[in-house]
Amino acid sequence: MLEREYTTAQLKRMLRENDMSDKGGTADLVSRIADAIINGAVPRCPKCKGRMQYDRETGFKCRGYASSWSKCTYSSMTAERIPWKMPNWEEEEPVYEEEEQQESGGGDKSPQPGQQQELDEIKMPLEGMIFAIVGNVDDRDSLVEKIEANGGSVSANVTKKVTHVISSHEEINATSKLSKLKTAVNYGIPLHEVSFVTNLIASASKVGKKRSRSDGLSSSSSAEAPPAKRFKLKKKRTGKIDSFFEEDSSEYHVIPDGEDVYDATMNFADLTVGPRGRNTFYVMQLLAHNTRKKFVMFTRWGRVGESGYFTTKEFTTQNSAINAFKDKYFEKTGNNWEDRDDFVKKAGKFLPIELDEEDESSQLQTGLGDSETSDSILDRRVRKLVALIFDMKMFESTMKSMNFDVKKMPLGKLSKDQLNMGTSVLAQIEAELQKFEPDPFVLSDRTNEFYTVIPHFFGTEIPPVINTLELVKKKSQHTEVPGDIQVAAEMIKQKTDDELKNDPFY
């Protein structure tokens, strides 16, 4: 039996050296290797050069991405296998660029209510570990930052929940130990020197388990990466705390970063993923308490139009919180936070959405008032016409009828640049439809781009492919109507001369 003769690490190496995926449990690895030894290694996808997965029932199915917006849908019952080769165990393994773990299908994998584990989370080196730092440890603050930035947490006391205790060499080996070290020994908690933490982080980095955001590597797993699309994100966030943050938001503020703040709202749509298609948002904010030394990274995610799920992670220093935020941003987008103004859309990753955070909610709710009872000096018929033109309830009703995400992407919140992106994508779809034989993949791919750029609420329904000129015309309203609302709201807020400044209909 392979699992008896080889360790899990050796099984994974066998697969890597045969250019096959090393993801999965031991049983999956053994099954994959046994098949490859007999039939040959599974080749890469002939369409996108991504990794393929073999199943006796369904044959070969690609797990890679055909573009920045869409998973590859290639499948075949046959493929030309590659002769299997065993590693030379006496030689050190070559360094491979680790590939992003691909979706297994199944759409949005939402945890049950109350579950704290985050979706699509890539495990960090110290994730799940709780450290207690005891005694005379050099540069304690730096050690705390390092632990928290790599997914671990620090406890002030030695409790049964602590997984590791860090102390100095002298105090660990002392005959008469400190009381906290004695408690750790009684609880069966291992004692380590500071080098234990640094070695864990270095080891994880060496084998590629956590790609550094500074590497600048593409998130695409393809040997021939899909062409990247660049976005100039100009709008700066103002730092409005997410309404689902459970603590008193008046006691916190979003941490500034120059003229910007550590705040991002992202979206990702792909009709080819799972039975309902993927239509997911991701919100992340870095908050600081106004009076206490407390820093929180807040994240919320889910299907567009739903409240979703959220988590908070606390930090004791601002630097460690910022580092964790930047790591998370890179993980979700494949871009460095510092490069967000020249953003490159990566395959299988989120796209930041530009929002117009100017508060227009009061105008959208109240509009101009009742044209019948108003004290306006204008003729009643003129008032009714003006009221109809600026009827915000009508705008909202229209948006709901178009499946636009009214609740989570409030009316008028998408920036004008964001709306223009959607218009540009629709123009590309229209151009493709005017060809003698439109390419189905291009239509599906551009549809994914449109639904990513302009978030839509479809509930449990499968988002439709925009494959007719009628649908293009209908979807164009998603970029035109919000712009009309913005113009209307701005006009409502404009001041008139002294004589008519209190007449909303003028």
C-alpha positions as CSV (number, residue, x, y, z in Angstrom):
1,M,0.0,0.0,0.0
2,L,1.4,3.4,-1.0
3,E,0.3,5.1,2.2
4,R,2.3,2.6,4.2
5,E,5.5,2.9,2.1
6,Y,5.5,6.6,1.7
7,T,4.8,9.7,3.9
8,T,2.2,12.2,2.9
9,A,4.9,14.6,2.0
10,Q,6.5,12.0,-0.3
11,L,3.2,11.3,-2.0
12,K,2.7,15.0,-2.7
13,R,6.2,15.2,-4.1
14,M,5.5,12.4,-6.5
15,L,2.5,14.3,-7.9
16,R,4.4,17.6,-8.1
17,E,7.3,16.0,-10.0
18,N,4.7,14.6,-12.5
19,D,3.1,18.0,-12.9
20,M,-0.1,16.9,-11.1
21,S,-2.1,18.5,-8.3
22,D,-0.9,17.6,-4.8
23,K,-4.2,18.8,-3.2
24,G,-6.4,16.6,-1.1
25,G,-6.3,14.0,1.7
26,T,-4.1,10.9,1.8
27,A,-6.8,8.7,0.2
28,D,-7.1,11.2,-2.8
29,L,-3.4,11.3,-3.2
30,V,-3.0,7.6,-3.2
31,S,-5.9,7.1,-5.7
32,R,-4.4,9.7,-8.0
33,I,-0.9,8.2,-7.9
34,A,-2.1,4.6,-8.4
35,D,-4.1,5.6,-11.5
36,A,-1.1,7.6,-12.9
37,I,1.4,4.7,-12.2
38,I,-0.8,2.4,-14.3
39,N,-2.1,4.7,-17.0
40,G,0.3,7.6,-16.9
41,A,0.2,11.1,-15.4
42,V,-2.8,13.3,-16.3
43,P,-1.7,16.0,-18.8
44,R,-2.5,19.7,-18.6
45,C,-5.6,21.1,-20.3
46,P,-5.1,21.5,-24.1
47,K,-7.3,24.7,-24.0
48,C,-5.9,26.8,-21.1
49,K,-2.9,24.7,-19.9
50,G,-4.5,24.4,-16.4
51,R,-4.5,21.3,-14.3
52,M,-7.0,18.5,-15.2
53,Q,-8.6,16.1,-12.9
54,Y,-9.5,12.5,-13.8
55,D,-12.6,10.6,-12.7
56,R,-13.7,7.2,-14.0
57,E,-17.2,8.3,-14.5
58,T,-16.8,11.8,-15.9
59,G,-13.3,11.5,-17.5
60,F,-10.9,14.5,-17.6
61,K,-12.1,17.9,-16.5
62,C,-10.0,21.1,-16.4
63,R,-9.7,22.9,-13.0
64,G,-7.9,26.0,-14.5
65,Y,-9.1,29.4,-15.8
66,A,-9.7,30.2,-19.4
67,S,-9.5,34.0,-18.7
68,S,-9.4,36.5,-15.9
69,W,-13.2,36.2,-15.6
70,S,-14.1,32.5,-16.3
71,K,-13.1,29.0,-15.3
72,C,-12.2,26.7,-18.1
73,T,-15.0,24.3,-19.0
74,Y,-12.9,21.9,-21.0
75,S,-13.7,18.2,-20.5
76,S,-13.1,15.0,-22.3
77,M,-13.4,11.2,-21.8
78,T,-9.9,10.7,-23.3
79,A,-6.5,12.3,-23.0
80,E,-2.9,11.4,-24.0
81,R,-1.3,10.3,-20.7
82,I,2.3,11.1,-19.8
83,P,4.7,8.3,-18.6
84,W,5.0,8.2,-14.8
85,K,8.3,8.9,-13.2
86,M,9.4,8.3,-9.7
87,P,11.4,11.0,-7.9
88,N,15.1,10.6,-7.1
89,W,14.8,10.6,-3.3
90,E,18.5,11.3,-2.9
91,E,18.2,14.6,-4.6
92,E,16.6,17.7,-3.2
93,E,13.2,18.4,-4.7
94,P,13.1,21.2,-7.3
95,V,11.3,24.4,-6.3
96,Y,7.9,24.6,-7.9
97,E,5.6,27.7,-8.0
98,E,2.6,26.6,-6.0
99,E,-0.7,27.0,-7.8
100,E,-3.8,28.6,-6.4
101,Q,-6.3,26.0,-5.2
102,Q,-9.0,25.9,-7.8
103,E,-12.7,25.8,-7.1
104,S,-14.2,22.3,-6.7
105,G,-17.5,23.6,-8.1
106,G,-20.7,23.8,-6.0
107,G,-21.1,27.6,-6.1
108,D,-21.0,29.7,-2.9
109,K,-19.9,27.5,0.0
110,S,-21.7,29.3,2.8
111,P,-21.0,28.0,6.3
112,Q,-23.9,27.3,8.7
113,P,-25.0,30.3,10.9
114,G,-22.5,30.8,13.7
115,Q,-19.7,29.1,11.9
116,Q,-16.6,31.2,12.1
117,Q,-14.4,29.7,9.5
118,E,-14.0,31.9,6.5
119,L,-14.9,31.0,2.9
120,D,-12.1,30.0,0.5
121,E,-9.6,30.7,3.3
122,I,-5.9,29.9,2.6
123,K,-4.3,28.6,5.8
124,M,-1.6,30.9,7.2
125,P,1.5,29.5,8.9
126,L,0.3,30.1,12.5
127,E,-3.4,29.9,11.9
128,G,-5.3,28.2,14.8
129,M,-2.3,28.5,17.1
130,I,-2.6,30.4,20.4
131,F,0.7,31.6,22.0
132,A,1.5,32.7,25.5
133,I,4.7,34.7,25.9
134,V,6.3,34.2,29.3
135,G,9.3,35.7,31.0
136,N,12.1,37.7,29.6
137,V,11.7,37.5,25.9
138,D,13.6,40.0,23.7
139,D,11.6,42.4,21.5
140,R,8.2,41.1,22.7
141,D,6.2,43.6,20.7
142,S,7.9,42.5,17.5
143,L,7.2,38.9,18.3
144,V,3.5,39.6,18.9
145,E,3.3,41.4,15.6
146,K,4.9,38.5,13.8
147,I,2.5,36.0,15.3
148,E,-0.6,38.0,14.6
149,A,0.5,38.9,11.0
150,N,0.9,35.1,10.3
151,G,-2.5,34.1,11.5
152,G,-1.8,33.3,15.2
153,S,-3.1,34.9,18.3
154,V,-1.5,35.8,21.7
155,S,-3.0,35.1,25.1
156,A,-2.0,37.2,28.1
157,N,-2.4,34.1,30.4
158,V,-1.6,30.4,30.2
159,T,-4.9,28.7,29.8
160,K,-5.9,25.3,28.5
161,K,-6.7,27.0,25.1
162,V,-3.1,28.0,24.6
163,T,-1.3,25.7,22.1
164,H,2.3,26.9,22.6
165,V,4.2,28.8,25.2
166,I,7.2,31.0,24.2
167,S,10.0,31.8,26.7
168,S,13.8,32.2,26.8
169,H,16.2,29.3,26.7
170,E,17.4,30.1,30.3
171,E,13.9,30.1,31.8
172,I,12.7,27.0,29.9
173,N,15.7,25.0,31.2
174,A,15.8,26.5,34.7
175,T,15.4,24.1,37.7
176,S,12.9,26.4,39.4
177,K,10.5,27.5,36.6
178,L,8.2,30.5,36.6
179,S,4.7,29.8,37.8
180,K,3.2,30.3,34.3
181,L,5.7,27.8,32.8
182,K,4.8,25.3,35.6
183,T,1.1,25.8,34.6
184,A,2.0,25.1,31.0
185,V,3.8,21.9,31.9
186,N,0.9,20.7,34.0
187,Y,-1.5,21.4,31.1
188,G,0.8,19.5,28.7
189,I,1.5,22.7,26.7
190,P,4.9,22.5,24.9
191,L,7.5,25.2,25.8
192,H,9.5,26.8,22.9
193,E,12.1,29.5,22.3
194,V,11.4,32.4,20.0
195,S,13.1,30.6,17.1
196,F,10.2,28.1,17.1
197,V,7.9,30.8,15.7
198,T,10.4,32.2,13.2
199,N,11.2,28.6,12.0
200,L,7.5,27.8,11.5
201,I,7.0,30.9,9.4
202,A,10.2,30.4,7.4
203,S,9.3,26.7,6.8
204,A,5.8,27.6,5.5
205,S,7.3,30.2,3.2
206,K,9.9,27.8,1.9
207,V,7.4,25.2,0.7
208,G,5.2,27.8,-0.7
209,K,2.2,27.3,1.6
210,K,1.7,31.0,1.9
211,R,2.7,33.2,-1.1
212,S,4.0,36.5,0.0
213,R,2.1,39.5,-1.4
214,S,5.5,41.0,-2.3
215,D,6.3,38.2,-4.8
216,G,4.2,39.8,-7.5
217,L,3.3,36.3,-8.9
218,S,0.3,35.8,-11.1
219,S,-2.6,33.9,-9.5
220,S,-3.3,32.1,-12.7
221,S,-2.3,28.4,-12.7
222,S,-2.0,28.3,-16.4
223,A,1.4,27.8,-18.2
224,E,0.0,30.3,-20.6
225,A,-1.7,32.8,-18.4
226,P,-4.9,34.5,-19.7
227,P,-4.3,38.1,-20.7
228,A,-4.6,40.4,-17.7
229,K,-6.9,43.4,-17.7
230,R,-5.9,46.6,-15.9
231,F,-8.1,49.0,-14.0
232,K,-7.4,52.5,-12.9
233,L,-9.3,52.8,-9.6
234,K,-9.5,56.5,-8.9
235,K,-12.2,56.8,-6.2
236,K,-10.9,57.1,-2.6
237,R,-12.9,55.6,0.2
238,T,-14.2,57.9,3.0
239,G,-14.3,55.2,5.7
240,K,-17.9,54.5,6.5
241,I,-18.0,51.5,8.9
242,D,-20.0,48.5,7.6
243,S,-23.5,48.4,9.1
244,F,-22.9,44.7,10.1
245,F,-20.0,45.5,12.5
246,E,-21.5,44.3,15.8
247,E,-19.7,46.7,18.1
248,D,-20.6,50.4,18.6
249,S,-19.3,51.9,15.4
250,S,-19.2,55.4,16.9
251,E,-16.3,54.1,19.1
252,Y,-14.2,53.1,16.0
253,H,-12.8,54.7,12.9
254,V,-11.4,53.1,9.7
255,I,-7.6,53.4,9.8
256,P,-6.4,56.0,7.2
257,D,-3.7,55.3,4.6
258,G,-2.7,58.7,3.3
259,E,-5.7,60.2,1.5
260,D,-7.3,56.7,1.4
261,V,-8.4,54.3,4.1
262,Y,-7.9,50.5,4.7
263,D,-11.3,49.6,3.2
264,A,-12.3,47.5,0.2
265,T,-15.5,46.2,-1.3
266,M,-15.0,43.5,-4.0
267,N,-17.1,41.4,-6.3
268,F,-16.6,38.1,-8.2
269,A,-19.1,36.5,-10.7
270,D,-18.6,33.4,-12.7
271,L,-21.6,31.6,-14.3
272,T,-19.6,28.4,-14.8
273,V,-19.0,27.7,-11.1
274,G,-21.5,25.4,-9.3
275,P,-25.2,24.8,-9.9
276,R,-26.1,28.5,-9.3
277,G,-23.0,30.1,-10.6
278,R,-20.8,32.2,-8.4
279,N,-22.0,35.7,-7.5
280,T,-20.0,36.7,-4.4
281,F,-19.1,39.9,-2.7
282,Y,-16.3,40.5,-0.1
283,V,-16.0,43.5,2.2
284,M,-12.9,44.1,4.4
285,Q,-12.2,47.0,6.7
286,L,-9.4,47.8,9.2
287,L,-10.7,49.6,12.3
288,A,-9.1,51.2,15.3
289,H,-10.8,52.0,18.6
290,N,-11.0,55.8,19.3
291,T,-9.6,55.6,22.8
292,R,-8.1,52.2,23.4
293,K,-5.2,50.3,21.8
294,K,-7.4,47.9,19.9
295,F,-7.3,47.2,16.2
296,V,-9.9,45.0,14.3
297,M,-10.0,43.6,10.8
298,F,-13.6,43.2,9.8
299,T,-14.6,41.0,6.9
300,R,-18.0,40.1,5.4
301,W,-18.8,37.9,2.4
302,G,-21.6,36.1,0.8
303,R,-23.9,35.9,-2.3
304,V,-24.7,39.4,-3.7
305,G,-28.0,40.6,-2.3
306,E,-27.7,38.6,1.0
307,S,-26.4,39.8,4.3
308,G,-23.7,37.1,4.2
309,Y,-21.3,36.1,7.0
310,F,-18.8,38.1,8.8
311,T,-15.8,37.7,11.2
312,T,-13.6,40.1,13.2
313,K,-10.0,39.5,14.1
314,E,-8.4,41.6,16.8
315,F,-4.7,42.9,16.9
316,T,-2.7,44.5,19.7
317,T,-0.6,46.7,17.3
318,Q,-1.6,48.7,14.3
319,N,1.4,47.4,12.2
320,S,0.4,43.8,12.6
321,A,-3.2,44.7,11.7
322,I,-2.1,46.5,8.6
323,N,0.1,43.6,7.5
324,A,-2.8,41.2,8.0
325,F,-5.1,43.4,6.0
326,K,-2.6,43.7,3.1
327,D,-2.1,39.9,3.1
328,K,-5.8,39.3,3.0
329,Y,-6.2,41.8,0.1
330,F,-3.5,40.1,-1.8
331,E,-5.0,36.7,-1.1
332,K,-8.4,37.8,-2.4
333,T,-7.3,39.9,-5.4
334,G,-3.8,38.7,-6.4
335,N,-2.7,42.4,-6.2
336,N,-0.7,44.3,-3.7
337,W,-2.6,46.9,-1.7
338,E,0.0,49.5,-2.7
339,D,-0.8,48.8,-6.4
340,R,-4.6,49.2,-6.1
341,D,-4.6,52.3,-8.3
342,D,-3.2,50.2,-11.2
343,F,-5.2,47.0,-10.5
344,V,-4.7,43.9,-12.6
345,K,-7.7,41.5,-12.6
346,K,-6.4,38.0,-11.9
347,A,-8.1,34.7,-12.8
348,G,-10.3,33.4,-10.0
349,K,-9.9,36.5,-7.9
350,F,-12.1,39.4,-6.7
351,L,-12.3,42.8,-8.4
352,P,-12.6,45.9,-6.1
353,I,-15.7,47.9,-6.8
354,E,-15.5,51.7,-6.9
355,L,-18.3,53.2,-4.8
356,D,-19.6,56.8,-4.5
357,E,-19.9,57.1,-0.8
358,E,-21.5,60.6,-0.8
359,D,-24.6,60.3,1.3
360,E,-27.7,60.7,-0.9
361,S,-29.9,58.3,1.1
362,S,-32.1,61.1,2.5
363,Q,-32.9,62.5,-1.0
364,L,-33.6,59.0,-2.2
365,Q,-36.1,58.4,0.6
366,T,-37.9,61.7,0.7
367,G,-37.6,63.1,-2.8
368,L,-39.4,66.4,-3.3
369,G,-42.4,65.7,-1.2
370,D,-46.2,65.7,-1.9
371,S,-46.9,67.8,-5.0
372,E,-50.6,68.2,-3.9
373,T,-50.0,69.6,-0.4
374,S,-46.8,71.6,-1.1
375,D,-46.6,75.4,-0.7
376,S,-44.7,75.7,-3.9
377,I,-45.5,78.8,-6.0
378,L,-45.5,76.6,-9.2
379,D,-48.7,75.5,-10.9
380,R,-50.1,72.2,-9.6
381,R,-49.7,70.5,-13.0
382,V,-46.0,71.6,-13.2
383,R,-45.5,70.3,-9.7
384,K,-46.9,66.9,-10.6
385,L,-44.7,66.7,-13.7
386,V,-41.5,67.7,-11.7
387,A,-42.5,65.2,-8.9
388,L,-42.8,62.4,-11.5
389,I,-39.4,63.2,-13.0
390,F,-37.7,63.2,-9.6
391,D,-39.8,60.3,-8.0
392,M,-37.1,58.4,-6.2
393,K,-39.5,55.6,-5.2
394,M,-40.1,55.0,-8.9
395,F,-36.3,54.8,-9.5
396,E,-36.0,52.3,-6.7
397,S,-38.9,50.2,-8.0
398,T,-37.3,50.2,-11.5
399,M,-34.0,49.1,-10.1
400,K,-35.6,46.2,-8.2
401,S,-37.4,45.1,-11.3
402,M,-34.0,44.8,-13.0
403,N,-32.6,42.6,-10.2
404,F,-30.2,45.4,-9.2
405,D,-28.8,45.0,-5.7
406,V,-30.6,47.8,-4.0
407,K,-29.9,46.7,-0.4
408,K,-26.2,46.0,-0.5
409,M,-25.1,48.3,-3.3
410,P,-27.5,51.2,-2.5
411,L,-28.9,53.5,-5.2
412,G,-26.3,55.9,-6.6
413,K,-23.5,54.2,-4.8
414,L,-21.6,52.9,-7.8
415,S,-19.2,55.5,-9.0
416,K,-19.6,57.0,-12.5
417,D,-16.3,55.3,-13.5
418,Q,-17.7,52.0,-12.3
419,L,-20.9,52.5,-14.4
420,N,-18.8,53.4,-17.4
421,M,-16.9,50.1,-17.0
422,G,-20.2,48.3,-17.3
423,T,-21.2,50.2,-20.4
424,S,-17.9,49.3,-22.0
425,V,-18.4,45.6,-21.4
426,L,-22.0,45.7,-22.8
427,A,-20.6,47.4,-26.0
428,Q,-18.2,44.4,-26.4
429,I,-21.1,42.0,-26.0
430,E,-23.1,43.9,-28.6
431,A,-20.2,43.8,-31.0
432,E,-19.8,40.1,-30.6
433,L,-23.6,39.5,-31.2
434,Q,-23.4,41.4,-34.4
435,K,-20.9,38.9,-35.8
436,F,-22.2,36.2,-38.2
437,E,-21.4,33.5,-35.6
438,P,-21.0,34.9,-32.1
439,D,-18.5,33.0,-29.9
440,P,-20.5,31.4,-27.0
441,F,-17.4,31.6,-24.7
442,V,-16.8,35.3,-25.4
443,L,-20.4,36.0,-24.5
444,S,-20.2,34.0,-21.3
445,D,-16.8,35.5,-20.4
446,R,-18.0,39.1,-21.0
447,T,-21.2,38.3,-19.1
448,N,-19.0,37.3,-16.1
449,E,-17.1,40.5,-16.4
450,F,-20.3,42.6,-16.5
451,Y,-21.8,40.9,-13.5
452,T,-18.5,41.4,-11.6
453,V,-18.2,45.1,-12.6
454,I,-22.0,45.8,-12.0
455,P,-23.2,43.7,-9.0
456,H,-26.6,42.0,-9.6
457,F,-29.0,40.3,-7.2
458,F,-30.3,37.0,-8.6
459,G,-31.3,35.3,-5.4
460,T,-31.1,31.5,-5.9
461,E,-31.5,31.8,-9.7
462,I,-28.7,31.2,-12.2
463,P,-27.5,34.5,-13.7
464,P,-28.4,34.5,-17.4
465,V,-25.8,34.8,-20.1
466,I,-26.2,38.1,-22.0
467,N,-26.5,36.5,-25.4
468,T,-29.2,38.6,-27.2
469,L,-29.4,42.3,-28.2
470,E,-32.6,42.5,-26.2
471,L,-30.7,41.5,-23.0
472,V,-28.0,44.0,-23.8
473,K,-30.6,46.7,-24.0
474,K,-32.2,45.6,-20.8
475,K,-28.9,45.4,-19.0
476,S,-27.8,48.8,-20.3
477,Q,-30.4,50.2,-17.9
478,H,-28.2,49.0,-15.0
479,T,-25.6,51.6,-16.0
480,E,-28.0,54.3,-17.2
481,V,-30.6,54.4,-14.4
482,P,-28.1,54.8,-11.5
483,G,-26.5,57.7,-13.4
484,D,-29.9,59.3,-13.8
485,I,-30.5,58.9,-10.1
486,Q,-27.2,60.5,-9.3
487,V,-28.1,63.5,-11.5
488,A,-31.5,63.8,-10.0
489,A,-30.2,63.6,-6.4
490,E,-27.6,66.3,-7.2
491,M,-30.3,68.6,-8.7
492,I,-32.5,68.1,-5.7
493,K,-29.7,69.2,-3.4
494,Q,-28.9,72.3,-5.4
495,K,-29.7,75.7,-3.8
496,T,-31.8,78.3,-5.6
497,D,-32.0,82.0,-5.1
498,D,-33.3,83.4,-1.8
499,E,-36.9,83.8,-3.0
500,L,-37.2,80.2,-4.1
501,K,-34.7,78.3,-1.9
502,N,-37.5,76.8,0.2
503,D,-39.5,75.6,-2.9
504,P,-38.3,72.1,-3.6
505,F,-40.1,71.9,-6.9
506,Y,-38.4,75.0,-8.4
